[in-house]
Amino acid sequence: MDKADKLSKITISLHWITAVVIMGLCAAGLYMTRAEAWALYPLHKSIGVLVFFIAILRVIWRIRNGWPAAAADYSHIERQMAKVIKWVLIIATLALPITGMLFSGASGHGFGIFGLVIVPSHHMPDNPAQVLAYSEFWAETGASLHQAAAYVLIAGIFLHLAGAFKHHFIDKDATLKRMLGK
Ligand code: HEM
């Protein structure tokens, strides 16, 4: 279990695995859509689906363990901001995979995990090179939500990083150190 001066190995491992993978997926997502790097799509989707399971594990862990207590005394406004950003990050890590799966599934492109098909592609019978949407409405809704959630997540990550650096370099407290296992 987490303590104010020492975080559990589970909290630290889940935090860093999620952080590295999600930042990688954001960078890959932004790049592949702009550069039309189609080869990256299956990789992005496979890792994105795996993140969904990690995100669920994190939620279960948070419910069982609660949020770690603050490492020092902060002003009311700072505590409120930290709380909002934590919620934004946890909701966005669930929303991104869900909306990605909705978009990819409904659009007919399909998705899976490294070759293990979860929703198959929906090819046009007379032109198999093209795909046909299972549902235009859900494909468009999923695409818009995935993009919006991605931008909210990226903003949340920057604010979270700003907070971590402020605690470390200005307040000189243990917030960052305890997440590094020190
Ligand atoms: C935590 C997990 C995920 C993150 C952080 C993430 C992040 C992103 C980002 C930043 C973009 C670029 C958005 C834009 O500027 O238009 C993107 C695009 C995309 N993502 Fe994800 N994604 C995740 C999970 C998934 C999953 C699970 C799928 C599908 C199974 C998926 C499918 C896609 C597709 C198909 C695009 C391209 C959209 C387009 O071409 O307009 N993503 N993702």
Residues whose N, C-alpha, C, O or C-beta is under 5 A from the ligand:
A	BS01	HEM	I22 L25 C26 G29 L30 T33 H44 K45 G48 V49 V51 T93 L96 P97 G100 M101 S104 F111 Q147 A150
